[in-house]
Amino acid sequence: AVKAKLLIFILGHFMKTICIFAGASKGRSPIFCNEAFRIGQMIGARNHKIIYGGGRTGMMGAFADGALASGASVTGIIPEFLDKHEVAHKDVTELIITNTMHERKSAMYKDTSDFVLLPGGLGSLDETMEVLTWCQLGLLKARVHIFDFDGYWQPMQAMLSHIAEQGFMHSTNLEYVIWAKTADALVDNLFEYD
């Protein structure tokens, strides 16, 4: 029993918890979901803990399907009101239903070492801004990996630079933000310290 607890402690110490933010929509081009699926496969093959918003549609669902196809354990966290609309991904390894969006976010952020932002809408943007704020305030110690596929997140990168240039944020607060234009670069950056 002691050996099993020690092994769990050691594995937990070296295992990343990776939280994915991605849109519940597919976007205008099928290539977005194709890339999300591929990133899911690539991250899933590394056997780290994967957490995401629990949806079965759009970029979110494509990522989860890719991770599951690679044999990964995937935890989806979704609020009850979205589950009632049958948007939850019932094939994930674990599906956690929360009462509120705030509980969902809190559960997603807990113990996360790395956040990955794929293309998405207001929900993905909201989650990312909150994580960046929490990192700035020292409430989280994590890296934020932004998949800037086809320049999708360039306006956000310009906005963050502008905020720092205007003195409303220290530029050091962007040191934990890692930008990648390709899936390969994203995964290389994510596992740089493995």
C-alpha positions, 0 to 999 in steps of 0.5 A: 500500500505504501509503494502504491501511494509513493508511485501515485505521488511520483507519477502525479508530480511528473504528470502535467494537467493540461486544460484545453479551451476551445470553441463549441462551434466548428468555425467557417473552415473544416481545417479548424476541427481537423487541427483540433482533432490532430492536437487532441491526438498529439497531446493525448499520446503523451498520457498526461491528464486532460481537462476540457469544457465537456462539449461534444460539438465544434472544436471542443468535441474534435479535440476530445475525439482526437485525444480519446482516439489516442487512448488518452483519459479525458475529463470533461467538465460541463454545467448542468444547464448545458448538459440538459441541452444534450451538448455534453460529450458522453464518451469521455473518460469522466464527465463532471456536471457542475451547478454553475459556470463558475464551478466549472471554471474553478474545477477546470483550473484546479491543479492545471499546469498548462492551458491550451487555447485553440480557436474559439469564441467569447467563452474561450476568450473569457476563460483565457483572460481570466487565467491570464489575470489569475496568473498575473495575480499569482493565483495560478502558476501555469503556462498559457499556450495559444494556438494562433492557427492561420493568425486567428489570435493575432488581434488578441496578441496585438491587444495584449502587447498594446496593454503592456505598451500603454503601461496597464500591465507589466510586459513580464506578465506575458512571459508565461504566454507561449504562441504557436502557429502550428500544431507541431510547435504547440505540442513541442512548446507544451512538452518542452520540459518533459 
